[in-house]
């Protein structure tokens, strides 16, 4: 995912070159590992919508079927609601990073 990407989903453009990069998470394996994956959370500059760009091996949620019983790695863009983005952040970011990316959203318990 080192390259910049553009996706059009439901008539909306999601462009990693123009969006704010919030955070990245990945499985620390070799890219040849079937379970390897990498995800980056972005926020669009205009509408402030979150989207997740990910890629992974043949045994990840990014897998693509190429034959009856054969899969290969793939990539995709998933638009996210604010709640979905926050849930992803809680799994992959520190409390300070979450506070910076989601100002005023998280409250004290």
C-alpha positions as CSV (number, residue, x, y, z in Angstrom):
1,X,0.0,0.0,0.0
2,X,2.9,2.3,-0.4
3,X,1.4,3.8,-3.5
4,X,-1.3,6.4,-3.5
5,X,-4.7,5.1,-4.5
6,X,-8.1,6.3,-5.7
7,X,-11.4,4.4,-5.3
8,X,-14.9,5.3,-6.4
9,X,-17.6,3.8,-4.3
10,X,-21.3,4.6,-4.6
11,X,-20.5,7.7,-6.6
12,X,-18.0,9.0,-4.1
13,X,-14.2,9.4,-4.6
14,X,-11.8,8.2,-1.9
15,X,-8.3,9.4,-2.7
16,X,-5.4,8.5,-0.3
17,X,-3.4,11.3,-1.9
18,X,-5.8,14.0,-0.7
19,X,-7.1,12.3,2.5
20,X,-5.6,12.7,6.0
21,X,-3.8,9.6,7.1
22,X,-4.9,8.7,10.6
23,X,-3.1,5.5,11.4
24,X,-1.7,2.2,10.1
25,X,-1.9,-1.3,11.5
26,X,-0.4,-4.5,10.1
27,X,0.4,-8.1,10.7
28,X,4.1,-8.4,11.2
29,X,4.8,-11.1,8.7
30,X,6.3,-11.4,5.3
31,X,4.2,-10.2,2.4
32,X,4.5,-13.8,1.0
33,X,2.7,-15.1,4.2
34,X,-1.0,-15.9,3.3
35,X,-2.0,-14.3,6.6
36,X,-0.1,-11.0,6.1
37,X,-2.3,-7.8,6.1
38,X,-1.9,-4.0,6.3
39,X,-4.6,-1.4,6.9
40,X,-4.6,2.4,6.9
41,X,-7.4,4.6,8.2
42,X,-8.0,7.8,6.4
43,X,-10.3,10.8,6.7
44,X,-11.5,12.8,3.6
45,X,-10.7,16.5,3.7
46,X,-14.1,17.8,2.5
47,X,-16.8,15.6,4.1
48,X,-14.6,14.3,6.9
49,X,-15.7,10.7,6.1
50,X,-13.5,7.9,7.3
51,X,-12.3,5.1,5.0
52,X,-10.1,2.1,5.5
53,X,-7.7,0.9,2.8
54,X,-6.3,-2.5,3.3
55,X,-4.5,-5.3,1.6
56,X,-3.7,-8.8,2.6
57,X,-2.8,-12.4,1.7
58,X,-4.9,-15.3,0.6
59,X,-6.1,-16.1,4.1
60,X,-7.3,-12.6,5.1
61,X,-10.5,-10.7,4.5
62,X,-8.8,-9.1,1.5
63,X,-8.5,-12.5,-0.3
64,X,-9.9,-12.8,-3.9
65,X,-11.1,-16.1,-5.4
66,X,-9.3,-17.0,-8.5
67,X,-10.6,-20.5,-9.0
68,X,-12.9,-23.0,-7.4
69,X,-10.6,-23.7,-4.4
70,X,-7.9,-21.1,-5.0
71,X,-7.5,-17.6,-3.5
72,X,-4.9,-14.9,-3.8
73,X,-4.2,-11.7,-2.0
74,X,-6.1,-8.5,-2.7
75,X,-6.8,-5.0,-1.7
76,X,-9.9,-2.8,-1.2
77,X,-11.3,0.4,0.3
78,X,-14.1,0.3,2.9
79,X,-15.9,3.6,3.7
80,X,-16.6,3.6,7.5
81,X,-19.1,5.4,9.8
82,X,-17.6,7.4,12.6
83,X,-18.5,4.6,15.0
84,X,-16.8,2.0,12.9
85,X,-13.7,4.1,12.6
86,X,-13.6,4.6,16.3
87,X,-13.9,0.9,16.9
88,X,-11.0,0.2,14.5
89,X,-9.0,2.9,16.3
90,X,-9.7,1.4,19.7
91,X,-8.2,-1.9,18.4
92,X,-5.1,-0.4,16.7
93,X,-4.3,3.1,18.2
94,X,-3.1,4.4,21.6
95,X,-5.4,6.5,23.8
96,X,-3.5,9.7,22.9
97,X,-3.6,8.9,19.2
98,X,-7.4,8.4,19.5
99,X,-7.9,11.7,21.4
100,X,-6.0,13.5,18.6
101,X,-7.8,11.8,15.7
102,X,-11.3,12.0,17.4
103,X,-11.4,15.2,19.3
104,X,-14.3,15.6,21.7
105,X,-15.6,12.1,20.9
106,X,-14.1,10.1,23.8
107,X,-15.3,11.0,27.3
108,X,-14.0,10.1,30.8
109,X,-15.6,7.1,32.4
